[in-house]
Amino acid sequence: MTNTANRPAALHSYFAYRDAPAALRWLERAFGFETTLEFPDDNGGIMHSELR
């Protein structure tokens, strides 16, 4: 068994949005998330992003 006593809690979730750029901005404003990584796709959307 792995000792996790000294690690902070973490949650990793995956979401898909029809308008990902707007969803990211909303998550930042509504909940204080910080976008740490954002890779655009060829259609003006977002292929991958990470928030903290």
C-alpha angles and dihedrals in degrees: 000000000000119000107235098165094111099043123094119239116271135189123194116192134172122212134175121208132186089222104029097172091056091044092054093051090048092050089051094050099038100043107014096249117164117219105227099173132022126173115185123215127222093265100058093266131105122267095189137354139172128208132192 
